Amino acid sequence: MARRNRNKILVPEARNGLDVLKAKVVQAQNPESAKFEAAEEVGVPLKKGYNGQLTSQQAGKVGGRLGGSMVRELVKMAQENMAKKR
């Protein structure tokens, strides 16, 4: 069975907005440093460049911290938007 990339952004124009959201949820100064700040928060030794020494669990902690926080923020934004329309 072929694997497909589920991390592909369906609307490429949304990339900048998603990067800004990523920085916002970890209170980072810029989107490029967001994953490094998230890694520091969960105690994962992430560095620029190759990170092949990380375990799947460590990588999941960083991705889960970012992804989970982004989803929570998007749900909150949607709820606020729906409340305004009522």
N, C-alpha and C positions, 0 to 999 in steps of 0.2 A: 504494500500500500504506500502510495506516495505521500510524503509529508508536505504540508503547505504552511506557508508563513502566515501566522495569525496576527503578527504584529504590524502588518502593513497598514498604513493610514489610507483609508478609503477616499478621503478628500485631501489630496496633497496640499491644497491651499491652506489647510488647517494646521500645518506643521508649526508655524510661528505661534499660533494661539496655544497649541498644546505645550510647546516649550515654555511659554510664559506661565502657564498653569503649573507645570512641573516645578518651576522655580518658586512659585507662590506657595505650594503645599509644603515645601521643605524650608520655607523662609530663606531661600538662597538669593544671593545678589544677582546672579545670572543663570540662565538655563544650563550652561556648560558645566557649572560647578554643582548643580543640584544632585546628581547621582553620587558625587564624592561626599557631599554633606550628609546625604541619606546613609551612605555606607558608614560614615564616622558615627552617626547616631546609633546604629545597630551593632557597632563594633567589628565591622568587616574591613580588612586591610586592602581596600581598593586603591589602585594607583593608575596613573595615566599609562597608556600603552597596553601591553600584554598582561592579562590576569589569569593565565592558565592554571595557576596554583590554587585558585579558589575552588572550594567544593561547591557542589550543586546547592547545598543548603545555604551556604554563604551568599551565593549569587541570588538565590531565591529571596533571601532576607532583604536585599537591596531592591530587587524588582518588586517585591510585595509591598515594601514600604512606599515606593513611588506610585506604583499602580493602584494600590488600595486607597491611598490618600487622594489620588487624582479622581478615582471613581466616586468617592465620598463627596468631594468638592463639586463634581459635575452633577450629582444627584441633588445636592443642596441648592445649586444654582437653578436647576430645573424646577425644583419645588418653589423657590422664590419667584421664578418667572411665572409659574402657573398661578400662584397666589395673587400676583399683580394683575393678571388677566381677568380675575373673578370680579 
